[in-house]
Amino acid sequence: MTDEPAARAPGSEAGRSTGTGDPSRTLALLWGLAPQPARRRGPARSLTPEQITDAALVLADDAAAAGADGLAAVTMRELAQRLGVAPMSLYTYVPGKPELLDLMVDALHARMPREPWPDGGSPWRERLTTVAQDNRALLRGHPWLTEVAALSRPPLGPGTMAKYEHELAAFDGTGLADVDIDAALAHLLGFVQSHLRSAHDAARVRTDTALSDAAWWEANQPLLERALDAERYPRAVRIGAAAGQAQGSAWDAERAWEFGLARTLDGLGVLIEGHTAR
């Protein structure tokens, strides 16, 4: 973000990674412990970090829906214009974009559905499928989130902590050690993040070219039939043709999701069931 104070390095990854702002100020904002800015002379114009966060989310979502970079669209200048205040006045509420990104991510985490897990216990695979599907819905609704790096320094606000607690509870009864539960959850969410990034990239290509995958393959089919030698590339031609016929393109997001999630859960099953057997 180019319109932040000079202390922020323009073009740095600070605007795409959580946990890169001032730790104490960020945590105070996340937990509602930040001091309120002093009132100034002139027309009253009170804002809250929540209002600024909501406006930033709208900016990011609108830009992403239009095929643009959602994170790049969120600048203090644009936010100020949206809120009807001077750009510098926003810094009295939120120090900069790194802290604002933490607020945005935490707010979205707070709004995720969190139905209590059944008291009688449900199969662990069913619970983890729900965790994956809820996170998929979150990333589908806010595509720019797939570009946010939050693994090593997640925003430790109330929304993120509630999300983490709920998702850890999905492993209750598996018998896994605490460290393994944390690693298993990170592995599952890593699959979701990776899949949604691929799905968003594929959707962006279709938007940019105004051509569906099926239309692209149909247009290139005559040339491909002449160029691809079945004797030289027997597996590529045979398997590629079978996959393309089955899913209408080289890659289908829905089929990739179902296959990838099943294999991810199969892998966790080896860990969980192996622990139970021991």
C-alpha positions as CSV (number, residue, x, y, z in Angstrom):
1,M,0.0,0.0,0.0
2,T,1.7,3.2,-1.1
3,D,-0.2,5.7,1.0
4,E,0.9,4.5,4.4
5,P,3.6,6.2,6.5
6,A,7.1,5.9,5.3
7,A,7.9,3.3,8.0
8,R,6.0,0.8,5.9
9,A,8.1,-0.4,3.0
10,P,6.1,0.0,-0.2
11,G,5.7,-3.3,-2.1
12,S,6.6,-5.4,1.0
13,E,4.7,-8.5,1.9
14,A,3.4,-6.7,5.0
15,G,0.1,-6.2,3.2
16,R,-0.3,-9.9,2.4
17,S,0.8,-11.6,5.7
18,T,-0.9,-11.6,9.0
19,G,1.2,-10.8,12.1
20,T,3.5,-8.3,10.5
21,G,2.2,-5.2,12.3
22,D,3.1,-3.9,15.7
23,P,2.3,-6.9,18.0
24,S,1.0,-5.0,21.1
25,R,-1.1,-2.5,19.1
26,T,-2.5,-5.3,16.9
27,L,-3.6,-7.4,19.9
28,A,-5.1,-4.4,21.6
29,L,-7.2,-3.7,18.5
30,L,-8.2,-7.3,18.1
31,W,-9.4,-7.6,21.6
32,G,-11.0,-4.1,21.9
33,L,-8.4,-2.8,24.3
34,A,-6.9,0.0,22.1
35,P,-7.3,3.5,23.6
36,Q,-9.8,5.7,21.8
37,P,-8.3,8.6,19.8
38,A,-8.7,12.0,21.4
39,R,-11.5,14.1,20.1
40,R,-10.5,17.0,17.9
41,R,-12.2,20.3,17.2
42,G,-14.5,20.5,14.2
43,P,-17.4,18.4,13.0
44,A,-17.9,15.2,15.0
45,R,-16.9,12.2,12.9
46,S,-16.5,9.1,15.1
47,L,-15.3,5.8,13.7
48,T,-14.6,2.5,15.2
49,P,-12.1,-0.2,14.2
50,E,-15.1,-2.4,13.4
51,Q,-16.5,0.1,10.9
52,I,-13.1,0.5,9.2
53,T,-12.7,-3.3,9.1
54,D,-16.2,-3.8,7.5
55,A,-15.5,-1.1,4.9
56,A,-12.1,-2.8,4.1
57,L,-13.9,-6.2,3.7
58,V,-16.4,-4.6,1.2
59,L,-13.5,-3.1,-0.8
60,A,-11.6,-6.4,-0.9
61,D,-14.7,-8.5,-1.8
62,D,-15.9,-6.0,-4.5
63,A,-12.5,-5.9,-6.1
64,A,-12.2,-9.7,-6.1
65,A,-15.7,-10.1,-7.5
66,A,-14.6,-7.8,-10.4
67,G,-11.6,-10.0,-11.1
68,A,-9.1,-7.6,-9.5
69,D,-6.6,-8.1,-6.7
70,G,-8.8,-7.8,-3.6
71,L,-5.9,-7.0,-1.2
72,A,-4.4,-4.4,-3.5
73,A,-7.7,-2.6,-3.6
74,V,-7.6,-2.0,0.2
75,T,-5.7,1.3,0.7
76,M,-6.1,3.9,3.5
77,R,-6.9,6.5,0.8
78,E,-9.7,4.4,-0.7
79,L,-11.0,3.5,2.7
80,A,-11.1,7.1,3.8
81,Q,-13.0,8.1,0.7
82,R,-15.5,5.3,1.4
83,L,-15.9,6.4,5.0
84,G,-16.0,10.1,4.2
85,V,-12.9,11.1,6.3
86,A,-9.4,12.4,5.7
87,P,-6.9,9.5,5.0
88,M,-4.6,10.5,7.8
89,S,-7.4,10.4,10.3
90,L,-7.7,6.6,9.8
91,Y,-4.3,6.1,11.4
92,T,-5.6,7.3,14.7
93,Y,-7.8,4.2,14.7
94,V,-5.7,1.6,12.8
95,P,-1.9,2.0,12.5
96,G,-1.7,0.7,9.0
97,K,-2.5,-2.1,6.5
98,P,-0.7,-4.9,8.4
99,E,-2.9,-4.3,11.5
100,L,-5.9,-3.8,9.3
101,L,-5.4,-7.2,7.6
102,D,-5.3,-8.9,11.0
103,L,-8.6,-7.2,11.8
104,M,-10.1,-8.3,8.5
105,V,-9.1,-11.9,8.8
106,D,-10.2,-12.1,12.4
107,A,-13.6,-10.6,11.6
108,L,-14.2,-13.2,8.9
109,H,-13.2,-16.0,11.3
110,A,-15.6,-14.7,13.9
111,R,-18.5,-14.8,11.4
112,M,-18.0,-18.5,10.4
113,P,-20.7,-21.0,11.4
114,R,-19.8,-23.0,14.5
115,E,-22.5,-25.5,15.2
116,P,-21.5,-27.5,18.4
117,W,-20.3,-31.0,17.6
118,P,-22.9,-33.7,18.7
119,D,-22.6,-34.6,22.3
120,G,-22.8,-38.3,21.5
121,G,-19.9,-38.0,19.2
122,S,-20.0,-38.3,15.4
123,P,-17.4,-40.0,13.2
124,W,-14.1,-38.0,13.1
125,R,-14.2,-38.2,9.3
126,E,-17.6,-36.5,9.2
127,R,-16.5,-33.8,11.6
128,L,-13.3,-33.0,9.6
129,T,-15.3,-32.9,6.4
130,T,-17.4,-30.2,8.0
131,V,-14.3,-28.3,9.0
132,A,-13.0,-28.5,5.4
133,Q,-16.3,-27.5,3.9
134,D,-16.7,-24.5,6.2
135,N,-13.3,-23.2,5.3
136,R,-13.9,-23.8,1.6
137,A,-17.1,-21.7,1.9
138,L,-15.1,-18.9,3.6
139,L,-12.4,-18.8,0.9
140,R,-15.0,-19.0,-1.9
141,G,-16.9,-16.1,-0.4
142,H,-13.6,-14.0,0.0
143,P,-11.2,-15.2,-2.7
144,W,-8.5,-12.7,-1.7
145,L,-8.1,-14.8,1.5
146,T,-6.2,-17.4,-0.4
147,E,-3.4,-14.9,-0.9
148,V,-3.0,-14.2,2.8
149,A,-0.2,-16.0,4.5
150,A,-1.2,-16.7,8.1
151,L,0.3,-20.0,9.1
152,S,3.2,-18.9,11.4
153,R,1.7,-15.7,12.7
154,P,-2.1,-16.0,12.7
155,P,-4.1,-13.0,14.0
156,L,-4.7,-14.1,17.6
157,G,-8.0,-12.3,18.0
158,P,-11.3,-13.6,19.4
159,G,-12.5,-14.7,16.0
160,T,-9.4,-16.7,15.2
161,M,-9.2,-18.2,18.6
162,A,-12.9,-19.3,18.5
163,K,-12.3,-20.8,15.1
164,Y,-9.2,-22.7,16.3
165,E,-10.9,-24.0,19.4
166,H,-13.9,-25.2,17.4
167,E,-11.8,-27.0,14.8
168,L,-9.6,-28.6,17.4
169,A,-12.7,-30.0,19.1
170,A,-13.4,-31.9,15.9
171,F,-10.5,-34.2,16.8
172,D,-12.0,-35.1,20.2
173,G,-12.0,-38.8,20.7
174,T,-9.3,-39.5,18.1
175,G,-6.7,-40.2,20.8
176,L,-4.1,-38.1,19.0
177,A,-1.5,-36.2,21.0
178,D,-2.0,-32.4,21.2
179,V,0.9,-31.7,18.8
180,D,-0.4,-34.2,16.3
181,I,-3.9,-32.7,16.5
182,D,-2.4,-29.2,15.7
183,A,-0.4,-30.7,12.8
184,A,-3.4,-32.6,11.4
185,L,-5.6,-29.5,11.5
186,A,-2.9,-27.5,9.7
187,H,-2.5,-30.2,7.1
188,L,-6.3,-30.3,6.4
189,L,-6.5,-26.5,6.2
190,G,-3.4,-26.4,3.9
191,F,-5.2,-28.7,1.5
192,V,-8.3,-26.4,1.5
193,Q,-6.2,-23.3,1.0
194,S,-4.2,-24.9,-1.9
195,H,-7.2,-26.2,-3.6
196,L,-9.1,-22.9,-3.5
197,R,-6.1,-21.0,-4.8
198,S,-6.0,-23.3,-7.8
199,A,-9.8,-23.0,-8.3
200,H,-9.6,-19.2,-8.1
201,D,-6.7,-19.2,-10.6
202,A,-8.7,-21.3,-13.0
203,A,-11.7,-19.1,-12.7
204,R,-9.5,-16.0,-13.3
205,V,-8.2,-17.5,-16.5
206,R,-11.7,-18.1,-17.8
207,T,-12.7,-14.6,-16.9
208,D,-9.6,-13.0,-18.5
209,T,-10.0,-15.0,-21.8
210,A,-13.8,-15.0,-21.9
211,L,-13.5,-18.7,-22.9
212,S,-14.7,-21.7,-21.0
213,D,-12.3,-24.7,-20.5
214,A,-14.5,-26.8,-22.7
215,A,-14.5,-24.2,-25.5
216,W,-10.7,-23.8,-25.2
217,W,-10.2,-27.6,-25.6
218,E,-12.6,-27.8,-28.5
219,A,-10.8,-25.0,-30.3
220,N,-7.4,-26.7,-29.8
221,Q,-8.5,-30.2,-30.4
222,P,-7.7,-30.4,-34.2
223,L,-4.2,-29.2,-33.6
224,L,-3.6,-31.4,-30.5
225,E,-4.7,-34.5,-32.5
226,R,-2.0,-33.8,-35.1
227,A,0.7,-32.7,-32.6
228,L,0.4,-35.4,-29.9
229,D,2.0,-38.6,-30.9
230,A,0.3,-41.6,-29.2
231,E,3.3,-43.8,-29.8
232,R,5.7,-41.3,-28.2
233,Y,3.4,-40.2,-25.4
234,P,1.2,-43.3,-24.9
235,R,0.2,-42.6,-21.3
236,A,-0.2,-38.9,-21.7
237,V,-2.5,-39.3,-24.7
238,R,-4.5,-42.2,-23.3
239,I,-4.9,-40.9,-19.7
240,G,-5.2,-37.3,-20.7
241,A,-8.0,-38.2,-23.1
242,A,-9.8,-40.2,-20.5
243,A,-9.6,-37.5,-17.9
244,G,-10.6,-34.8,-20.3
245,Q,-13.6,-36.8,-21.5
246,A,-14.7,-37.5,-17.9
247,Q,-14.5,-33.9,-16.6
248,G,-14.7,-31.8,-19.8
249,S,-11.3,-30.2,-19.2
250,A,-7.8,-30.9,-18.0
251,W,-8.8,-30.0,-14.5
252,D,-12.2,-29.8,-12.8
253,A,-12.5,-28.0,-9.4
254,E,-15.3,-30.1,-8.1
255,R,-13.7,-33.5,-8.9
256,A,-10.4,-32.3,-7.6
257,W,-12.0,-31.2,-4.4
258,E,-13.8,-34.5,-3.8
259,F,-10.7,-36.6,-4.7
260,G,-8.2,-34.4,-2.7
261,L,-10.3,-34.2,0.4
262,A,-10.9,-37.9,0.4
263,R,-7.2,-38.6,0.1
264,T,-6.3,-36.0,2.8
265,L,-8.8,-37.7,5.2
266,D,-7.4,-41.1,4.2
267,G,-4.0,-40.0,5.2
268,L,-5.2,-38.6,8.5
269,G,-7.0,-41.9,9.0
270,V,-3.8,-43.8,8.9
271,L,-2.5,-41.7,11.8
272,I,-5.7,-41.8,13.8
273,E,-6.5,-45.5,13.3
274,G,-2.9,-46.4,13.8
275,H,-3.0,-44.7,17.1
276,T,-6.2,-46.4,18.1
277,A,-4.7,-49.8,17.2
278,R,-1.7,-49.2,19.4
